[in-house]
Amino acid sequence: MGFALGIELDGEGFHPEAWRRAHHAPERLLTAETLRTRVEAAENAGFTLATFADSILPPGELAGRIDAVTRASFVAATTSTIGLVPTVATTYAEPFHLSSQIATLDYASRGRAGWIAERIDDPRAAAAWGRPPVLGDDELAREQRDSIEVARRLWDSWEDDAVIRDYSQGRFLDRNRLHYIDFEGAAYSVKGPAIVPRPPQGQPVVFGADGAVDVRLIPADSVETAIEQADSARAAGAPLAFAEIEVTLDTPAATAVERFGAATPNSPARLAFSGTAAELIDLLTRLSGHLDGVRLHPAVIDEDLPVLVRAVLPALLRTGVTHRPVPGSTLRANLGLPRPANRYAASH
């Protein structure tokens, strides 16, 4: 497996003023054309995956949002190689419906679905769901752990050959290859089986900052910390470790400093990069020796994505730091992850 490159395509970019610099009128943000154009540009450039942030709460800046799974499902039909990874929060959500959404996306994308499992610790989210607030790290961790476990069990509740399609005999389903998951948690229980057959990948790729995930999104504010966190994540059992990088690039019209000044606001859990395409190439090349991938957060998608497409990705592809996703392959395969065996396959 090579070094994987992901890009976040929610809204106009991570910078609070990104909406002022968009190359379209504000009302065009939520159109199919804007979404499709950006995802196709990322796919044509060679990105391994695109992610879509989400929340039941509205964005803080002047922006709008259609839910992440809907956006990912829409572009599934117009793309062929790029992984599609929506954020779906584990806190308050119903894991049965969540697992069905991600499984359906995996079918729509022919095996290119992922899921960013994210906690919500804002009490306003509880009010929006009509539930009592989940308080404390322990409770939030439990909800996330249970939600991922339920989804994984439901994805396995249909064996791969449960669907028969024997038209001559009028048999379409082998009931012995469907299984109850019988999950009993502190807050809920789920009987199963799923209402969607086992996804093409067996298990869509789960991303997250903690828990039983396939790809650990590590918090880091420096390269050294990112390397240390990646080693710790792998030692704790995470198959892959990705760093998060907020990117403000020099463009043909202005340098990064001229665009936003020397102090660009950034998340303390992400690396902050501001500079030229060549400098970003050097950074990613260095990280490729220690991490399995990165997720880039452009300051302004309409300004930074073209520089990534024209200058950064081609250089990384030429040097072999990263590789284009293989047509016809699943996201798991492009990340070097095996297709997992079904936990219930030998139980009937």
HELIX and SHEET records of a PDB file:
HELIX    1   1 ALA A   18  ARG A   21  5                                   4    
HELIX    2   2 PRO A   26  ARG A   28  5                                   3    
HELIX    3   3 ALA A   32  ALA A   45  1                                  14    
HELIX    4   4 ALA A   68  ALA A   76  1                                   9    
HELIX    5   5 PRO A   95  ALA A  108  1                                  14    
HELIX    6   6 PRO A  123  TRP A  129  1                                   7    
HELIX    7   7 ASP A  137  ASP A  156  1                                  20    
HELIX    8   8 ARG A  175  ARG A  177  5                                   3    
HELIX    9   9 VAL A  223  ALA A  235  1                                  13    
HELIX   10  10 ALA A  256  PHE A  260  1                                   5    
HELIX   11  11 ALA A  277  SER A  288  1                                  12    
HELIX   12  12 ILE A  301  VAL A  307  1                                   7    
HELIX   13  13 LEU A  308  VAL A  312  3                                   5    
HELIX   14  14 LEU A  313  THR A  319  1                                   7    
HELIX   15  15 LEU A  331  ASN A  334  1                                   4    
SHEET    1   A 9 LEU A 271  GLY A 275  0                                        
SHEET    2   A 9 LEU A 240  LEU A 249  1                                        
SHEET    3   A 9 VAL A 215  ILE A 218  1                                        
SHEET    4   A 9 VAL A 205  GLY A 208  1                                        
SHEET    5   A 9 GLY A 114  GLU A 118  1                                        
SHEET    6   A 9 GLY A  83  ALA A  89  1                                        
SHEET    7   A 9 LEU A  49  PHE A  52  1                                        
SHEET    8   A 9 ALA A   4  GLU A   8  1                                        
SHEET    9   A 9 GLY A 293  PRO A 298  1                                        
SHEET    1   B 2 VAL A 163  ASP A 166  0                                        
SHEET    2   B 2 ARG A 171  LEU A 173 -1                                        
SHEET    1   C 2 PHE A 183  GLU A 184  0                                        
SHEET    2   C 2 SER A 189  VAL A 190 -1                                        
END                                                                             
